Amino acid sequence: MNIIIRLREKYAALLRDKQIPLMQSRIRILTFGLILMIALLSIIILKSMIRGDYKTSARLLISVSAMCCGLYLMFEKNNWKLAGHLFLLSLCSVIWTNIAMYTFGINLVSLQITLIIISASFYILGKNWGIVYSFASVIPIILHLLLTSGQNGKMTVTPLQLNNSSFMLALIVNFGILITMHYEFFKSFFKSNSKERELNTQLQSALKEAQEATKLRADFLSSMSHELRTPLHAVIGLINILSVENPRKDQEENLAVLRFSAENLLALISDTLDFSKMNEDQITLNKSSFNLSMLLQNILASFRPKAEQKKIDIQLNIDFENAPLHIMGDQTRLAQILNNLISNALKFTDNGGQVEILVATKNQTAKHILLHFAIKDTGIGIPKNKQEIIFEPFLQANNNITKRYGGTGLGLAIVKRLIGLHLSKLILESEEHVGSVFSFEIKYEIAVPVVPLETEQPVTGTISTISNLNILIAEDNIINIMLLKKILDQWNCNYSLSKDGKEALDMVKTGGFDVVLMDIHMPIMDGFEASRHIRELPDVNMSKIKIIALTASSDVDIQQSFSYTYLDDYLTKPFSSQLLKEKLEGVVQQLSGK
């Protein structure tokens, strides 16, 4: 009794180890097959010994012993595969000895055992061993039929066999084994399908949760971007205003530190938001005409003060400097790529080093131009084994670099993806303690330069300078209002204030304004809705008023909004006063050309 209980515990433990339904079915098929066949053969052995048929008893005893070894290996050694081989070899030996030792050669029981071998070998051991054991059981039968002329072409059950209890018992047990094997196998198949369906349901649920989490993260980052950019706009704006109010030498140094810290913080916010948008495939390239020569000169000028501070020789070498190159593409994203690469080059190049910006024409046709960009530096370089990981987000070559130079490790990851959007690839060549070269190629459509048309002399009373503009400020943030007032007061501009979108709409209806500086996030009525209502005004002079959005939202969020079409232009906070001046001067030019 204790042995049976112990075997049941071993069997249960064996099934627990195999969590996959198919594996559990294999164990069950093998266990039932071994136990039923041992019991069947043991009964036949006893009957054979009573009849004095010691030859049958001896050969079946060998098979029973092998099967008992199989049970031992499965329960005690957890080696069910070897137990399967012993089970199948024992059954094969029964067929082989039947053919070799008895005149009847093949009967119905032999065919049953053949079917058991074929089914069990595939179910228990898989297709390769299934083929081996199938051939091992079938080929001897086919050869025997060919050599004996197929027993006159008939397979019969004789009256003697029907009256033989051992034959009938074997017939019944074999059918039982066949039924059990197929039942177990298809039960496992059904369980696997059920489990697969359950996993698919769980996967769909997890995917939906992940999508919702991604959306929440994107919304959170957009909201945080807006909330962080708003105070930064005030900080950077006031720094710029203080810088032009003749500060003392010590105040200039303090303002420089403040500007550096604020701009670094802004860069970190922008990189984090850009990377999030790229992960969600929300960034697309905008196509517009721009002067590449001027863009490169402006980028060089923006980095020259930092280079001079570190005594780094920074140079720009282009092969089209004699003729300005106008191309169609995304100026903002190209500038972002170059700014990141040049900033890295300056950051990782020690005092007295050199940084070179190279732009060369690789191929040109009447309509297109292929440009090769390269940023070279004589900086610290990157070890060969670290040149792959630096393009992964949040990773730098080592922790010491992070501690010494700072940064999030997002810059190069963003650059790589932006270049990928241009259907190009970022290539790195670097040697430690010698320097690095980051290069890429972009194909652009050549644009026709816009030549300003000569216009007649403006009629008396037209607007000639931004000081003649009537500006409406739609802003609810007190700090931003104060900053805008200080900026506009520098240029002697005329302006009025509105604290929300609805008030701005009502003031536009008076017809006394030329341009609206519209904040987007405002109470009662936001900037987008106010802009839509303005465009729907019946008076054309009012509905066509210039609207420039001043927003702490990102470029991507603005451009993806359907209401973007209601705006004439926009500036993302924090923006420089010079950039706002350029936008207002553009309005002046448009109004003076009426």
CORWOTA-V148477 format. One record per pair of residues at least 4 apart in sequence whose C-alpha atoms are under 7 Angstrom apart, sorted by the first residue. I is the first residue (numbers start at 1). J is the second residue. D is the distance in whole Angstrom. If there is no record, write none. Layout:
BEGIN
I,J,D + I,J,D
END
This chain:
BEGIN
1,5,6 + 2,6,6 + 3,7,6 + 4,8,6 + 5,9,6 + 6,10,6 + 7,11,6 + 8,12,6 + 9,13,6 + 10,14,6 + 10,75,6 + 11,15,6 + 11,75,7 + 12,16,6 + 13,17,6 + 14,18,7 + 15,24,6 + 18,23,6 + 18,24,6 + 20,24,6 + 21,25,6 + 21,188,5 + 21,191,6 + 21,192,6 + 22,26,6 + 22,188,5 + 22,189,7 + 23,27,6 + 24,28,6 + 25,29,6 + 25,184,6 + 25,185,6 + 25,188,6 + 26,30,6 + 26,123,7 + 26,124,5 + 27,31,6 + 28,32,6 + 29,33,6 + 29,181,5 + 29,184,7 + 30,34,6 + 30,84,7 + 31,35,6 + 32,36,6 + 33,37,6 + 33,177,6 + 34,38,6 + 34,67,6 + 34,87,7 + 35,39,6 + 36,40,6 + 37,41,6 + 38,42,6 + 38,64,6 + 38,67,7 + 39,43,6 + 40,44,6 + 40,170,7 + 41,45,6 + 41,60,6 + 41,64,7 + 42,46,6 + 43,47,6 + 44,48,6 + 44,166,6 + 45,49,6 + 45,57,5 + 45,60,7 + 45,61,7 + 46,50,6 + 47,51,6 + 48,52,6 + 48,53,5 + 48,54,7 + 48,56,7 + 48,57,6 + 49,53,6 + 49,54,6 + 49,57,6 + 53,57,6 + 54,58,6 + 55,59,6 + 56,60,6 + 57,61,6 + 58,62,7 + 59,63,7 + 60,64,6 + 61,65,6 + 62,66,6 + 63,67,6 + 63,90,5 + 64,68,6 + 65,69,6 + 66,70,6 + 66,86,6 + 66,90,7 + 67,71,6 + 67,86,6 + 67,87,6 + 68,72,6 + 69,73,6 + 70,74,6 + 70,83,4 + 70,86,6 + 70,87,7 + 71,75,6 + 71,83,7 + 72,76,6 + 73,77,5 + 73,78,6 + 73,79,5 + 73,80,7 + 73,83,6 + 74,78,5 + 74,79,5 + 74,80,5 + 74,83,6 + 79,83,7 + 80,84,6 + 81,85,6 + 81,125,7 + 82,86,6 + 83,87,6 + 84,88,6 + 84,124,7 + 85,89,6 + 86,90,6 + 87,91,6 + 88,92,6 + 88,117,6 + 89,93,6 + 90,94,7 + 91,95,7 + 91,113,7 + 91,117,7 + 92,96,6 + 92,137,6 + 93,97,6 + 94,98,6 + 95,99,6 + 95,110,6 + 96,100,6 + 97,101,6 + 98,102,6 + 98,105,6 + 99,105,4 + 99,106,6 + 106,110,6 + 107,111,7 + 107,155,7 + 108,112,6 + 109,113,6 + 109,170,7 + 109,171,6 + 110,114,6 + 111,115,6 + 112,116,6 + 112,174,6 + 113,117,6 + 113,174,7 + 114,118,6 + 114,137,6 + 114,138,7 + 115,119,6 + 116,120,6 + 116,178,6 + 117,121,6 + 117,133,7 + 117,134,7 + 118,122,7 + 118,130,6 + 118,133,7 + 118,134,5 + 119,123,6 + 120,124,6 + 121,125,5 + 121,126,7 + 121,129,6 + 121,130,4 + 121,133,6 + 122,126,5 + 122,127,5 + 122,129,7 + 122,130,4 + 125,129,6 + 125,130,7 + 126,130,6 + 127,131,6 + 128,132,7 + 129,133,6 + 130,134,6 + 131,135,6 + 132,136,6 + 133,137,6 + 134,138,6 + 135,139,5 + 138,142,6 + 139,143,6 + 140,144,6 + 141,145,6 + 142,146,6 + 143,147,6 + 144,148,6 + 145,149,6 + 145,150,4 + 145,151,7 + 146,150,6 + 149,153,7 + 150,154,7 + 157,161,6 + 158,162,6 + 159,163,6 + 160,164,6 + 161,167,6 + 162,168,6 + 164,168,6 + 165,169,6 + 166,170,6 + 167,171,6 + 168,172,6 + 169,173,6 + 170,174,6 + 171,175,6 + 172,176,6 + 173,177,6 + 174,178,6 + 175,179,6 + 176,180,6 + 177,181,6 + 178,182,6 + 179,183,6 + 180,184,6 + 181,185,6 + 182,186,6 + 183,187,6 + 184,188,6 + 185,189,6 + 186,190,6 + 187,191,6 + 188,192,6 + 189,193,6 + 190,194,6 + 191,195,6 + 192,196,6 + 193,197,6 + 194,198,6 + 195,199,6 + 196,200,6 + 197,201,6 + 198,202,6 + 199,203,6 + 200,204,6 + 201,205,6 + 202,206,6 + 203,207,6 + 204,208,6 + 205,209,6 + 206,210,6 + 207,211,6 + 208,212,6 + 209,213,6 + 210,214,6 + 211,215,6 + 212,216,6 + 213,217,6 + 214,218,6 + 215,219,6 + 216,220,6 + 217,221,6 + 218,222,6 + 218,276,7 + 219,223,6 + 220,224,6 + 221,225,6 + 221,273,6 + 222,226,6 + 222,553,7 + 223,227,6 + 224,228,6 + 225,229,6 + 225,269,7 + 225,553,7 + 226,230,6 + 226,552,5 + 226,553,5 + 228,232,6 + 229,233,6 + 229,552,5 + 229,573,6 + 229,574,6 + 230,234,7 + 230,552,6 + 230,573,7 + 231,235,6 + 232,236,6 + 232,262,7 + 232,574,6 + 233,237,6 + 233,573,5 + 233,574,4 + 233,575,7 + 234,238,6 + 234,479,6 + 234,480,6 + 234,483,7 + 235,239,6 + 236,240,6 + 236,259,6 + 236,262,7 + 236,574,7 + 237,241,6 + 237,483,7 + 237,576,7 + 238,242,6 + 238,483,7 + 239,243,6 + 239,255,6 + 239,259,7 + 240,244,7 + 241,245,7 + 242,247,7 + 243,247,6 + 243,252,7 + 247,251,6 + 247,252,6 + 248,252,6 + 249,253,7 + 250,254,6 + 251,255,6 + 252,256,6 + 253,257,6 + 254,258,6 + 255,259,6 + 256,260,6 + 257,261,6 + 258,262,6 + 259,263,6 + 260,264,6 + 261,265,6 + 262,266,6 + 263,267,6 + 264,268,6 + 265,269,6 + 266,270,6 + 267,271,6 + 268,272,6 + 269,273,6 + 270,274,6 + 271,275,6 + 271,410,6 + 271,411,7 + 272,276,6 + 273,277,6 + 274,278,6 + 275,279,6 + 275,414,6 + 276,280,7 + 277,281,6 + 277,282,5 + 277,283,6 + 278,282,6 + 278,283,6 + 283,556,7 + 285,330,6 + 286,329,7 + 286,330,5 + 287,328,6 + 287,329,4 + 287,330,5 + 288,328,5 + 288,329,5 + 288,330,6 + 289,326,7 + 289,327,6 + 289,328,4 + 289,329,6 + 289,447,6 + 290,326,6 + 290,327,6 + 290,328,7 + 290,331,7 + 291,295,6 + 291,324,7 + 291,325,6 + 291,326,4 + 291,327,7 + 292,296,6 + 292,325,6 + 292,326,6 + 292,327,7 + 293,297,6 + 293,321,7 + 293,324,5 + 293,325,6 + 294,298,6 + 295,299,6 + 296,300,6 + 297,301,6 + 298,302,6 + 299,303,7 + 300,304,6 + 303,307,6 + 304,308,6 + 305,309,6 + 306,310,7 + 307,311,6 + 307,312,5 + 307,313,7 + 307,314,7 + 307,346,7 + 308,312,6 + 310,351,5 + 310,352,7 + 311,351,6 + 311,352,5 + 312,351,6 + 312,352,5 + 312,353,5 + 312,354,5 + 313,353,6 + 313,354,5 + 313,355,6 + 314,354,6 + 314,355,5 + 314,356,6 + 315,355,6 + 315,356,5 + 315,357,6 + 316,356,6 + 316,357,5 + 316,358,6 + 317,357,6 + 317,358,5 + 317,359,6 + 318,358,6 + 318,359,5 + 318,360,6 + 319,360,6 + 319,361,7 + 320,324,7 + 320,325,7 + 326,446,6 + 326,447,5 + 326,448,7 + 326,449,6 + 327,444,6 + 327,445,6 + 327,446,4 + 327,447,5 + 328,444,6 + 328,445,5 + 328,446,6 + 328,447,6 + 329,444,6 + 330,334,6 + 331,335,6 + 332,336,6 + 333,337,6 + 334,338,6 + 335,339,6 + 336,340,6 + 337,341,6 + 337,415,5 + 338,342,6 + 339,343,6 + 340,344,6 + 340,411,6 + 341,345,6 + 341,375,7 + 342,346,6 + 342,375,7 + 343,347,6 + 344,348,6 + 345,349,6 + 345,355,7 + 345,377,6 + 345,379,7 + 347,405,7 + 348,379,5 + 348,380,6 + 349,353,6 + 349,377,7 + 349,378,6 + 349,379,4 + 349,380,6 + 350,379,6 + 353,378,6 + 354,377,6 + 354,378,6 + 355,376,6 + 355,377,4 + 355,378,7 + 356,375,6 + 356,376,5 + 356,377,6 + 357,374,6 + 357,375,5 + 357,376,7 + 358,373,6 + 358,374,5 + 358,375,6 + 359,371,7 + 359,372,6 + 359,373,5 + 359,374,7 + 360,371,6 + 360,372,5 + 360,373,7 + 361,370,6 + 361,371,5 + 361,372,6 + 362,370,5 + 362,371,6 + 362,372,6 + 363,369,6 + 363,370,5 + 364,368,6 + 364,369,4 + 364,370,6 + 365,369,6 + 367,445,6 + 367,446,5 + 368,443,7 + 368,444,6 + 368,445,4 + 368,446,5 + 369,443,6 + 369,444,5 + 369,445,6 + 369,446,7 + 370,441,7 + 370,442,6 + 370,443,4 + 370,444,6 + 371,441,6 + 371,442,6 + 371,443,6 + 372,440,6 + 372,441,5 + 372,442,7 + 373,439,5 + 373,440,5 + 373,441,6 + 374,437,7 + 374,438,6 + 374,439,4 + 374,440,7 + 375,437,6 + 375,438,5 + 375,439,6 + 376,436,6 + 376,437,4 + 376,438,7 + 377,435,5 + 377,436,6 + 377,437,7 + 378,434,6 + 378,435,4 + 378,436,7 + 379,433,7 + 379,434,6 + 379,435,5 + 379,436,7 + 380,432,6 + 380,433,5 + 380,434,6 + 380,435,6 + 381,430,6 + 381,431,5 + 381,432,4 + 381,433,5 + 381,434,6 + 381,435,4 + 381,436,5 + 382,386,7 + 382,387,6 + 382,430,6 + 382,431,6 + 382,432,5 + 383,387,6 + 383,431,6 + 383,432,5 + 386,390,7 + 386,397,6 + 389,395,7 + 390,395,6 + 390,396,5 + 390,397,6 + 391,412,5 + 391,413,5 + 392,413,6 + 393,409,6 + 393,410,5 + 393,413,5 + 394,408,6 + 394,409,4 + 394,410,6 + 395,409,5 + 396,402,7 + 396,409,6 + 397,401,7 + 399,403,6 + 400,404,6 + 401,405,6 + 402,406,5 + 402,407,6 + 410,414,6 + 411,415,6 + 412,416,6 + 413,417,6 + 414,418,6 + 415,419,6 + 416,420,6 + 416,426,6 + 417,421,6 + 418,422,7 + 419,423,7 + 419,424,6 + 419,425,6 + 419,426,7 + 420,424,5 + 420,425,6 + 422,442,7 + 424,440,7 + 424,441,6 + 424,442,6 + 425,440,6 + 426,438,7 + 426,439,6 + 426,440,5 + 427,438,6 + 427,439,5 + 427,440,6 + 428,437,6 + 428,438,5 + 428,439,7 + 429,436,6 + 429,437,5 + 429,438,7 + 430,435,6 + 430,436,4 + 430,437,6 + 431,435,6 + 431,436,6 + 458,462,6 + 458,592,6 + 458,593,7 + 462,592,6 + 463,468,6 + 463,469,7 + 463,588,6 + 463,591,7 + 463,592,6 + 464,468,7 + 464,588,6 + 464,592,7 + 465,588,6 + 466,493,7 + 466,584,6 + 466,585,6 + 466,588,6 + 467,491,6 + 467,492,5 + 467,493,4 + 467,494,7 + 468,493,7 + 469,493,7 + 469,494,6 + 469,514,6 + 470,494,5 + 470,495,6 + 470,513,5 + 470,514,5 + 470,515,7 + 471,494,6 + 471,495,4 + 471,496,6 + 471,513,6 + 471,514,6 + 471,515,5 + 471,516,6 + 472,495,6 + 472,496,5 + 472,497,6 + 472,513,6 + 472,515,6 + 472,516,5 + 472,517,6 + 473,495,7 + 473,496,6 + 473,497,5 + 473,498,6 + 473,516,6 + 473,517,5 + 473,518,6 + 474,497,6 + 474,498,5 + 474,499,6 + 474,500,6 + 474,501,7 + 474,504,6 + 474,517,6 + 474,518,5 + 474,519,6 + 475,481,6 + 475,498,6 + 475,499,5 + 475,500,6 + 475,518,7 + 475,519,5 + 476,499,5 + 476,500,6 + 476,522,6 + 477,481,6 + 478,482,6 + 479,483,6 + 480,484,6 + 481,485,6 + 482,486,6 + 483,487,6 + 484,488,6 + 485,489,6 + 486,490,7 + 487,577,7 + 488,492,6 + 488,493,5 + 489,493,6 + 498,503,6 + 498,504,5 + 499,503,7 + 500,504,6 + 500,522,5 + 500,523,6 + 500,524,7 + 500,525,6 + 501,505,6 + 501,522,7 + 501,524,7 + 501,525,5 + 501,526,5 + 501,527,6 + 501,530,5 + 502,506,6 + 502,524,7 + 502,525,5 + 502,530,6 + 503,507,6 + 504,508,6 + 505,509,6 + 505,530,6 + 505,534,6 + 508,512,7 + 508,513,7 + 508,542,7 + 509,542,7 + 511,542,6 + 514,545,6 + 514,546,7 + 515,545,6 + 515,546,5 + 515,547,6 + 516,546,6 + 516,547,5 + 516,548,6 + 517,547,6 + 517,548,5 + 517,549,6 + 517,550,6 + 518,527,6 + 518,547,7 + 518,548,6 + 518,549,5 + 518,550,6 + 519,527,6 + 519,549,6 + 519,550,5 + 519,551,6 + 520,526,6 + 520,527,4 + 520,528,6 + 520,549,7 + 520,550,7 + 520,551,6 + 521,526,5 + 521,527,6 + 522,526,5 + 522,527,7 + 525,529,6 + 525,530,6 + 526,530,6 + 527,531,6 + 528,532,6 + 528,563,6 + 529,533,6 + 530,534,6 + 531,535,6 + 531,566,6 + 531,567,7 + 532,536,6 + 532,566,6 + 533,537,7 + 534,543,5 + 535,543,4 + 535,544,7 + 535,566,7 + 536,543,6 + 537,542,7 + 537,543,5 + 539,543,6 + 540,544,6 + 541,545,7 + 546,568,6 + 547,567,6 + 547,568,5 + 547,569,7 + 548,567,6 + 548,568,6 + 548,569,5 + 548,570,5 + 549,567,7 + 549,569,6 + 549,570,4 + 549,571,6 + 550,570,6 + 550,571,5 + 550,572,6 + 550,573,7 + 551,571,6 + 551,572,5 + 551,573,6 + 552,572,5 + 552,573,5 + 553,557,6 + 553,558,7 + 553,572,7 + 554,558,6 + 554,572,7 + 555,559,6 + 556,560,6 + 557,561,6 + 558,564,6 + 559,564,6 + 571,575,7 + 575,579,7 + 576,580,7 + 577,581,6 + 578,582,6 + 579,583,6 + 580,584,6 + 581,585,6 + 582,586,6 + 583,587,7 + 584,588,6 + 585,589,6 + 586,590,6 + 587,591,6 + 588,592,6 + 589,593,6 + 590,594,7
END
